[in-house]
Amino acid sequence: MAGAVKLIGSYTSLFCTRVEWALKLKGVQYEYVEDDVFNKSPLLLKHNPVHKKVPVLVHDDKPIPESLVILQYIDETWNDNNLLPQDSYERAMAHFWAKFTEEKCLMETFTAAYKEGEEKERAIESAQESFAFLEKLIQGKKFFSGDDKIGYLDLAMGWIPLCLDIIEEVGDMKLVDAEKFPSLLEWAQNFTEIPLIKERLPPRDALFDYFHKIVGLNRSKNH
């Protein structure tokens, strides 16, 4: 597929990381442009005026925002190494679970991190109920996309091994442990052992500082 590819992102963004994983899995050559999520550049604002957030994939001068949308675009544009299932039902369910993980598990994790007291306990319980669905979904499989290789859903879930434990530490809580979620944690281990995935893991101290700032900002708003 012809056309220059540029990714506007941030090395502390789990959403950008999943896009980089997809591009590397597809063997796509791209230019990476680092942006500051706390001081957004004119380039970012030009290419994503709606949400003003990274990542933005610019292909042949056409911008595509939102990481899950970008993953689908990448899969449909470059044919090698399919990320999404070919079966229409399985493909629809992959989209469903990716959206569920983002809207429920991830958002509830952030909420639990910055809430306090009884609100925090309720948020933790809610998040664990959501993670229980993922535990059931991955049972008996090495990867969410099957036993042989990772795919779209694994990339969508990639924030779990990437930064869940960091958010737990920042939020002084524990959401996912080996007793209740053995299959999910085994998947996380298998996922991060893949060389291509391991090559693009942001520095832990940078992620900790980033999430500490985000959680702090949300706590301030909550008071």
N, C-alpha and C positions, 0 to 999 in steps of 0.2 A: 504494500500500500504506500503510494507516494505521498509526499507532503511532510514538512518539518513538524516535529513533535516537541512541545515544550511543557514542562510541568512546573507550575507555580506552587510552591509548598513551604512547609516548615518542618525541620528535622525533629521537632518535639510533637508533631501532630500525628496521632495514630491513624487518622483518615488519609493523610498523605502517604504514610508508610505502606498502607495496603495497595495504593495505586502504584507505587514503585515496585512492590512485589509482583503485581500483575504485568507491568511493562517488562520486567526482567524475565518472568515466566514465558512471555510471548516472544522474547528476543528483540524487542523494539528499542531502537536507538533514540534517545531523547536528551534534550537539554534541561537541566534542573536549575530553577531560579529560586533561591531562598528568600522568603518573605518574613517579616516580623509581625506576628499575630497581634502584638500590642501596639504596633505603629505601622499600619497598613500602607503599602506602597501605592502610588498612582497606577502602576501596572496591574495590581490586583483589583483595585477599584474599577479600572477600565473593563477588565475581563469578567468580573463578577459583581456588577453593580447592585444586584438584588440582595444577596446575603453578605457580600463583602468578606467572604471567608475562603481560606485554602481548604482543599486543593482545587486548582483549576487546570485542566488539561487543554492545551491549545494545539489543535491539529490542523495544519494547512490554514492557519490564521483564524480558525473557528474555535471559540472557547466552549468548553463543557464543564460545568460546575457539579458539585456533589459527588462524593467518592463512590457511592454505590452505582450511581448513574454512569460515572466514568468507567467503572469495572465492566459494566454491560457493554458500553461503547467499545472499549478495548477488545472485548471478546468477539463482538460482531464485526469489527474492522480488520483485525488480524486473525487469520484462520488457524495458525499453528497452536497446538496445546489448548484445546477448548477448556474454558473455565466453567461455563454453565453446562448442565446436563442437556443432552440432545432430546430426551423425552420431554414433551410439553408439560406433563403433570409434574415431573420431578423438577423441571426448570421453574415452574410457578411456585412450588414449595420452597425452593432455594431462595427465591425472592421474598417469600413470606417469612422464613426464619431469619433472613438477614435483617429485614425491617423490624421483626420482633426483638432481635438482639439489640438493635440500636435504640429503639423507642422504649423498651422495657429494661433489659439488663443493664445497658450502659447508662441510661438516664437515671435509673434507680440507684446505681452504684454511686454516681456523682451526688445524688440527693442525700444518700446515707452518709457520704463523706463530710458534707458541710452542715447537716442537721445536728441538733443536740438534744439530750434528754430523751423523753418519751417519743418525740418525733423521729429521732435517730433510730430508736429500737423498732418502730413501725416501718421505717424505710429499709432497715436491714432485713426484716422479715419478708417484706415485699420483694426485695431483690433476690433473696434466697429462693423464694417461690418461683421466680422467673428462671433462675439458673437451673432449677430442678428439671425444667422442660428440656434444657440443653443436655443435661446429664442423661436423660432418657433417650434423647435423639442420637447421641454419640455411642451409646452402649453397643458393644459387639462390633464396632468399626474402628479402624485405625484413624481415618480422617472423615470429616463430615461429607466429603465428596466421594467416599469409597475407600477401599483398602489399598489401592495401588498408587494414588497420587492426590495432591491437594487441588482444590478448585475454588470457585467463586465463594462458596459458603465458608470455607476455611479462611480465606482472606478477610471476609467480612467479620469472622470471629477472632481474627488475629490480634485484636486489641487485648484479649484476655491474657495470653501469655506475655504480651508486650508490656502491659502496664497495670493490670488488675492489682497485683500485689503492692505496687507503688501507691495506688489510690487507697488501698486498704491501710497502708502504713501512714499516709498523710491524714486519713480520716480516723485513725486509731480504732480500727474495727477488723473483723474477719468475716468475709462473706462466703468464701469457697475453701473448704478444707478437704483433706484426703479421705476422711471418714464418710462424709456425705456426698462428695463429688469425685470419686476415684477415676471414673472413666473420662470425665472432662479434664482433669489434671494430667492424666496419661496422654490424652490427645495434645494438650498444650506442650508437653515434653517432646512428643514425636514431631510436632510442628516446628518447634524452635531448633530441633536438631538438623533440619534440612539446611544444607549449606547456603542456598540462595536466600533463605529467610534469615539465617544467622548473619549474613553479610550486611543486611540493612536493619540492624537493631540499634536504635538511638542510645547514646550513653545514659546509663541509669541515673547519674547525678543530675543531668540536664532535665530528664523527665521528672525527677523528684522536685526540682526547683519549679518547673512549669506547673505541675499539678498543685503544689503547695500554694502557688500564687493564685491559681484558678479557684481552689477551694476557699482560700482566704477572701477573695473578692465576693464569692457567693455567700459566705458567712456574714460579711459586712452588709450585703443587701438584705439578708434574712433578719437582721436586727432592726 
